Amino acid sequence: MIAYGLYKVAKREWAKGIWETEGRKPTDDELNAYARTWTPSRLEGLQDQADSSLAGFANTAVAAAAPAIREDALRGTTGQAIRTSVIANGVYTLILILVAVILYLAGIDIVGFVQKFRPPNG
């Protein structure tokens, strides 16, 4: 899209040049001849220019956002991570206790089941 926009800017400048020098719009034949002057290498040059423009914009956007990103990343990260881990571990423990209670109420002996697979002492 950017390469096409660059092409349209160049075409508009070309048409403006005809208007300024000859006081008229380009004819259809002139427009067709102009379009034929855009060789594959010129079109590739437009694509390279568009890629460079996008890369420049991306670099500028990242550079402008970097301080805020860095501040967000460093602000309270440790405390929040510890809090999240404690809550997650607490919920996991409660789930395990709930599963053990449900199995006990269902009459399933978890300890006896595990002991069946334990190697004999001795």
N, CA, C and O of each residue as an XYZ file, in Angstrom:
488
protein
N       0.830     -1.192      0.000
C       0.000      0.000      0.000
C       0.873      1.253      0.000
O       0.573      2.228     -0.690
N       1.937      1.221      0.768
C       2.815      2.391      0.821
C       3.520      2.576     -0.512
O       3.658      3.702     -0.991
N       3.967      1.480     -1.113
C       4.627      1.580     -2.423
C       3.665      2.148     -3.454
O       4.054      2.967     -4.286
N       2.408      1.715     -3.403
C       1.417      2.242     -4.342
C       1.200      3.730     -4.089
O       1.078      4.512     -5.032
N       1.152      4.120     -2.818
C       1.008      5.539     -2.486
C       2.180      6.358     -3.022
O       1.988      7.466     -3.524
N       3.391      5.816     -2.916
C       4.575      6.503     -3.456
C       4.476      6.631     -4.972
O       4.844      7.659     -5.541
N       3.975      5.574     -5.627
C       3.764      5.623     -7.081
C       2.778      6.737     -7.432
O       3.006      7.512     -8.362
N       1.664      6.808     -6.667
C       0.645      7.826     -6.955
C       1.191      9.239     -6.728
O       0.832     10.163     -7.457
N       2.047      9.412     -5.733
C       2.660     10.732     -5.499
C       3.524     11.111     -6.698
O       3.463     12.240     -7.183
N       4.331     10.156     -7.175
C       5.186     10.428     -8.335
C       4.341     10.747     -9.570
O       4.672     11.657    -10.329
N       3.261     10.008     -9.770
C       2.381     10.244    -10.923
C       1.732     11.614    -10.828
O       1.627     12.328    -11.825
N       1.293     11.984     -9.612
C       0.668     13.295     -9.425
C       1.667     14.419     -9.717
O       1.321     15.422    -10.341
N       2.911     14.239     -9.258
C       3.947     15.244     -9.540
C       4.198     15.353    -11.034
O       4.369     16.453    -11.559
N       4.222     14.219    -11.718
C       4.423     14.223    -13.166
C       3.274     14.970    -13.853
O       3.508     15.807    -14.725
N       2.034     14.666    -13.458
C       0.873     15.322    -14.062
C       0.867     16.813    -13.737
O       0.487     17.630    -14.576
N       1.284     17.168    -12.529
C       1.348     18.577    -12.149
C       2.375     19.331    -13.011
O       2.179     20.491    -13.372
N       3.476     18.632    -13.326
C       4.490     19.238    -14.196
C       3.916     19.560    -15.574
O       4.208     20.615    -16.138
N       3.102     18.656    -16.114
C       2.465     18.923    -17.408
C       1.508     20.107    -17.277
O       1.461     20.969    -18.154
N       0.759     20.149    -16.203
C      -0.201     21.243    -15.989
C       0.533     22.586    -15.901
O       0.093     23.574    -16.488
N       1.646     22.619    -15.171
C       2.390     23.866    -14.976
C       3.111     24.316    -16.238
O       3.228     25.516    -16.484
N       3.598     23.373    -17.043
C       4.342     23.763    -18.238
C       3.442     23.971    -19.447
O       3.706     24.839    -20.278
N       2.361     23.164    -19.548
C       1.536     23.233    -20.745
C       0.113     23.707    -20.481
O      -0.648     23.930    -21.422
N      -0.257     23.865    -19.202
C      -1.577     24.370    -18.861
C      -2.715     23.410    -19.177
O      -3.835     23.842    -19.448
N      -2.437     22.115    -19.144
C      -3.480     21.122    -19.439
C      -3.201     19.842    -18.660
O      -2.107     19.626    -18.137
N      -4.230     19.004    -18.602
C      -4.071     17.681    -17.997
C      -3.413     16.757    -19.011
O      -3.517     16.985    -20.217
N      -2.737     15.718    -18.534
C      -2.152     14.764    -19.479
C      -3.251     13.979    -20.209
O      -4.317     13.704    -19.659
N      -2.957     13.636    -21.440
C      -3.919     12.841    -22.220
C      -3.856     11.383    -21.777
O      -2.943     10.979    -21.056
N      -4.830     10.607    -22.214
C      -4.831      9.180    -21.894
C      -3.593      8.484    -22.450
O      -3.024      7.604    -21.804
N      -3.181      8.883    -23.654
C      -1.976      8.287    -24.241
C      -0.742      8.613    -23.399
O       0.122      7.759    -23.198
N      -0.663      9.851    -22.908
C       0.472     10.237    -22.063
C       0.443      9.472    -20.730
O       1.486      9.053    -20.227
N      -0.747      9.297    -20.171
C      -0.871      8.527    -18.928
C      -0.425      7.083    -19.124
O       0.273      6.518    -18.282
N      -0.839      6.491    -20.250
C      -0.425      5.119    -20.555
C       1.086      5.036    -20.765
O       1.729      4.094    -20.304
N       1.646      6.020    -21.458
C       3.093      6.035    -21.691
C       3.832      6.188    -20.357
O       4.865      5.555    -20.142
N       3.300      7.029    -19.465
C       3.918      7.212    -18.156
C       3.913      5.887    -17.377
O       4.921      5.512    -16.778
N       2.790      5.192    -17.388
C       2.683      3.922    -16.660
C       3.692      2.912    -17.196
O       4.247      2.121    -16.434
N       3.929      2.937    -18.508
C       4.890      1.989    -19.099
C       6.334      2.310    -18.712
O       7.202      1.447    -18.841
N       6.613      3.529    -18.242
C       7.986      3.869    -17.837
C       8.370      3.217    -16.515
O       9.543      3.196    -16.144
N       7.377      2.683    -15.806
C       7.656      2.047    -14.518
C       8.098      0.604    -14.749
O       7.288     -0.321    -14.806
N       9.393      0.453    -14.878
C       9.997     -0.861    -15.114
C      10.000     -1.667    -13.807
O       9.811     -1.107    -12.727
N      10.214     -2.970    -13.913
C      10.274     -3.784    -12.679
C      11.305     -3.270    -11.661
O      11.067     -3.315    -10.454
N      12.442     -2.787    -12.155
C      13.456     -2.289    -11.209
C      12.996     -1.006    -10.519
O      13.308     -0.794     -9.347
N      12.264     -0.151    -11.222
C      11.727      1.067    -10.586
C      10.659      0.702     -9.565
O      10.587      1.299     -8.491
N       9.827     -0.284     -9.905
C       8.801     -0.732     -8.956
C       9.449     -1.373     -7.732
O       8.974     -1.195     -6.610
N      10.530     -2.117     -7.947
C      11.252     -2.717     -6.824
C      11.857     -1.620     -5.945
O      11.893     -1.742     -4.720
N      12.329     -0.552     -6.584
C      12.853      0.587     -5.830
C      11.773      1.215     -4.954
O      12.039      1.613     -3.820
N      10.552      1.302     -5.488
C       9.435      1.815     -4.691
C       9.163      0.903     -3.501
O       8.910      1.378     -2.394
N       9.214     -0.411     -3.732
C       8.986     -1.359     -2.642
C      10.059     -1.220     -1.573
O       9.762     -1.262     -0.379
N      11.314     -1.053     -2.004
C      12.407     -0.863     -1.041
C      12.204      0.428     -0.247
O      12.434      0.464      0.962
N      11.771      1.485     -0.937
C      11.513      2.752     -0.265
C      10.373      2.602      0.740
O      10.436      3.155      1.838
N       9.344      1.863      0.371
C       8.218      1.628      1.277
C       8.673      0.812      2.490
O       8.290      1.116      3.620
N       9.487     -0.220      2.260
C      10.009     -1.024      3.365
C      10.828     -0.169      4.319
O      10.709     -0.299      5.537
N      11.664      0.710      3.761
C      12.481      1.591      4.597
C      11.608      2.550      5.395
O      11.888      2.827      6.561
N      10.561      3.051      4.772
C       9.652      3.958      5.478
C       8.973      3.250      6.641
O       8.873      3.801      7.737
N       8.504      2.020      6.399
C       7.862      1.251      7.470
C       8.846      0.927      8.586
O       8.502      1.023      9.764
N      10.055      0.549      8.229
C      11.065      0.235      9.240
C      11.388      1.474     10.059
O      11.530      1.391     11.279
N      11.507      2.621      9.401
C      11.763      3.870     10.117
C      10.634      4.214     11.069
O      10.867      4.630     12.204
N       9.405      4.037     10.595
C       8.252      4.308     11.458
C       8.243      3.368     12.655
O       8.005      3.797     13.785
N       8.501      2.087     12.409
C       8.520      1.104     13.502
C       9.597      1.449     14.520
O       9.356      1.379     15.725
N      10.783      1.823     14.047
C      11.862      2.194     14.960
C      11.485      3.407     15.790
O      11.759      3.453     16.990
N      10.859      4.388     15.158
C      10.434      5.589     15.874
C       9.372      5.255     16.907
O       9.424      5.745     18.035
N       8.407      4.422     16.525
C       7.332      4.050     17.451
C       7.879      3.271     18.640
O       7.485      3.522     19.779
N       8.780      2.331     18.385
C       9.362      1.546     19.470
C      10.222      2.436     20.364
O      10.169      2.318     21.589
N      11.007      3.319     19.770
C      11.853      4.212     20.565
C      10.999      5.125     21.442
O      11.355      5.401     22.587
N       9.873      5.591     20.903
C       8.997      6.472     21.681
C       8.307      5.706     22.810
O       8.066      6.265     23.880
N       7.992      4.450     22.581
C       7.283      3.653     23.581
C       8.219      2.954     24.564
O       7.768      2.489     25.611
N       9.503      2.872     24.251
C      10.450      2.115     25.071
C      10.484      2.563     26.529
O      10.457      1.705     27.412
N      10.543      3.856     26.829
C      10.577      4.243     28.253
C       9.343      3.767     29.025
O       9.469      3.286     30.151
N       8.175      3.894     28.440
C       6.949      3.449     29.116
C       6.942      1.930     29.271
O       6.530      1.415     30.310
N       7.392      1.217     28.251
C       7.445     -0.243     28.323
C       8.419     -0.665     29.421
O       8.118     -1.553     30.219
N       9.584     -0.026     29.456
C      10.598     -0.346     30.457
C      10.063     -0.069     31.862
O      10.246     -0.874     32.775
N       9.407      1.070     32.024
C       8.853      1.431     33.336
C       7.780      0.429     33.774
O       7.761      0.008     34.930
N       6.901      0.054     32.864
C       5.865     -0.932     33.184
C       6.483     -2.276     33.554
O       6.018     -2.958     34.468
N       7.533     -2.644     32.832
C       8.166     -3.938     33.086
C       8.865     -3.974     34.442
O       8.891     -5.013     35.102
N       9.428     -2.847     34.856
C      10.192     -2.826     36.100
C       9.358     -2.469     37.323
O       9.767     -2.747     38.450
N       8.213     -1.869     37.121
C       7.403     -1.407     38.240
C       6.674     -2.576     38.889
O       5.786     -3.175     38.282
N       7.047     -2.896     40.115
C       6.326     -3.874     40.917
C       6.285     -5.276     40.353
O       5.406     -6.050     40.731
N       7.172     -5.629     39.487
C       7.119     -6.935     38.852
C       7.333     -8.060     39.862
O       6.612     -9.058     39.834
N       8.303     -7.915     40.745
C       8.629     -8.980     41.695
C       7.480     -9.236     42.646
O       7.072    -10.383     42.829
N       6.955     -8.193     43.251
C       5.838     -8.347     44.190
C       4.623     -8.958     43.536
O       3.968     -9.830     44.107
N       4.329     -8.504     42.347
C       3.166     -9.029     41.627
C       3.378    -10.498     41.262
O       2.444    -11.294     41.356
N       4.581    -10.864     40.851
C       4.865    -12.255     40.492
C       4.754    -13.155     41.716
O       4.213    -14.258     41.632
N       5.267    -12.687     42.853
C       5.175    -13.486     44.083
C       3.717    -13.657     44.483
O       3.285    -14.758     44.826
N       2.970    -12.580     44.438
C       1.547    -12.629     44.786
C       0.798    -13.607     43.887
O       0.004    -14.413     44.371
N       1.044    -13.541     42.603
C       0.390    -14.435     41.653
C       0.763    -15.896     41.937
O      -0.096    -16.776     41.901
N       2.047    -16.147     42.219
C       2.484    -17.514     42.499
C       1.843    -18.060     43.769
O       1.410    -19.211     43.801
N       1.781    -17.237     44.820
C       1.182    -17.682     46.082
C      -0.288    -18.013     45.873
O      -0.768    -19.040     46.353
N      -0.994    -17.162     45.172
C      -2.424    -17.407     44.924
C      -2.609    -18.678     44.093
O      -3.471    -19.501     44.400
N      -1.801    -18.838     43.042
C      -1.918    -20.022     42.183
C      -1.626    -21.294     42.971
O      -2.339    -22.288     42.830
N      -0.593    -21.270     43.793
C      -0.263    -22.447     44.597
C      -1.353    -22.735     45.622
O      -1.660    -23.900     45.877
N      -1.937    -21.711     46.209
C      -3.024    -21.908     47.160
C      -4.232    -22.542     46.504
O      -4.839    -23.459     47.058
N      -4.585    -22.053     45.316
C      -5.727    -22.619     44.590
C      -5.440    -24.068     44.212
O      -6.320    -24.920     44.333
N      -4.232    -24.360     43.759
C      -3.855    -25.725     43.384
C      -3.954    -26.661     44.598
O      -4.462    -27.778     44.493
N      -3.463    -26.191     45.739
C      -3.536    -27.001     46.962
C      -4.977    -27.277     47.355
O      -5.321    -28.400     47.722
N      -5.824    -26.251     47.277
C      -7.238    -26.448     47.598
C      -7.898    -27.452     46.658
O      -8.727    -28.255     47.086
N      -7.538    -27.410     45.399
C      -8.086    -28.368     44.430
C      -7.648    -29.780     44.778
O      -8.457    -30.707     44.731
N      -6.371    -29.960     45.130
C      -5.882    -31.293     45.504
C      -6.593    -31.806     46.752
O      -6.960    -32.980     46.816
N      -6.792    -30.934     47.748
C      -7.503    -31.341     48.964
C      -8.936    -31.737     48.616
O      -9.441    -32.743     49.114
N      -9.591    -30.951     47.764
C     -10.959    -31.245     47.352
C     -11.035    -32.597     46.640
O     -11.955    -33.374     46.896
N     -10.093    -32.885     45.762
C     -10.068    -34.167     45.050
C      -9.865    -35.308     46.050
O     -10.517    -36.346     45.943
N      -8.961    -35.121     47.025
C      -8.720    -36.166     48.030
C      -9.973    -36.419     48.862
O     -10.296    -37.571     49.155
N     -10.681    -35.358     49.247
C     -11.915    -35.516     50.032
C     -12.977    -36.238     49.213
O     -13.653    -37.133     49.721
N     -13.126    -35.856     47.961
C     -14.116    -36.507     47.099
C     -13.794    -37.989     46.944
O     -14.695    -38.824     47.020
N     -12.540    -38.323     46.731
C     -12.150    -39.732     46.608
C     -12.388    -40.484     47.922
O     -12.829    -41.633     47.902
N     -12.103    -39.853     49.053
C     -12.333    -40.482     50.357
C     -13.822    -40.754     50.564
O     -14.213    -41.832     51.012
N     -14.657    -39.745     50.224
C     -16.099    -39.914     50.382
C     -16.652    -40.984     49.426
O     -17.669    -41.616     49.710
N     -15.977    -41.173     48.310
C     -16.404    -42.189     47.347
C     -15.912    -43.572     47.748
O     -16.239    -44.562     47.095
N     -15.124    -43.645     48.823
C     -14.648    -44.934     49.308
C     -13.370    -45.406     48.656
O     -13.044    -46.592     48.727
N     -12.645    -44.518     48.030
C     -11.392    -44.891     47.382
C     -10.243    -44.569     48.337
O     -10.084    -43.429     48.774
N      -9.433    -45.606     48.658
C      -8.312    -45.443     49.574
C      -7.063    -45.107     48.761
O      -6.432    -45.995     48.189
N      -6.713    -43.834     48.714
C      -5.570    -43.384     47.902
C      -4.271    -43.927     48.478
O      -3.411    -44.391     47.729
N      -4.113    -43.875     49.809
C      -2.874    -44.335     50.441
C      -2.663    -45.822     50.177
O      -1.556    -46.236     49.830
N      -3.708    -46.627     50.339
C      -3.594    -48.061     50.069
C      -3.257    -48.332     48.617
O      -2.471    -49.232     48.323
N      -3.835    -47.574     47.712
C      -3.566    -47.737     46.284
C      -2.102    -47.456     45.970
O      -1.477    -48.197     45.211
N      -1.549    -46.391     46.548
C      -0.155    -46.025     46.297
C       0.771    -47.075     46.914
O       1.798    -47.414     46.325
N       0.418    -47.592     48.091
C       1.261    -48.590     48.754
C       1.343    -49.896     47.976
O       2.339    -50.608     48.102
N       0.361    -50.230     47.198
C       0.406    -51.434     46.369
C       1.564    -51.401     45.380
O       2.103    -52.451     45.030
N       1.957    -50.214     44.925
C       2.987    -50.083     43.903
C       4.353    -49.766     44.488
O       5.327    -49.622     43.748
N       4.435    -49.655     45.809
C       5.704    -49.354     46.441
C       6.538    -50.641     46.512
O       6.001    -51.704     46.826
N       7.852    -50.557     46.224
C       8.692    -51.750     46.324
C       8.814    -52.201     47.795
O       8.788    -51.369     48.702
N       8.943    -53.478     48.018
C       9.039    -53.983     49.400
C      10.335    -53.536     50.063
O      11.370    -53.422     49.407
N      10.270    -53.285     51.365
C      11.467    -52.880     52.119
C      12.309    -54.116     52.406
O      11.777    -55.189     52.691
N      13.569    -53.965     52.333
C      14.337    -55.059     52.808
C      15.332    -55.586     51.945
O      16.026    -56.535     52.310
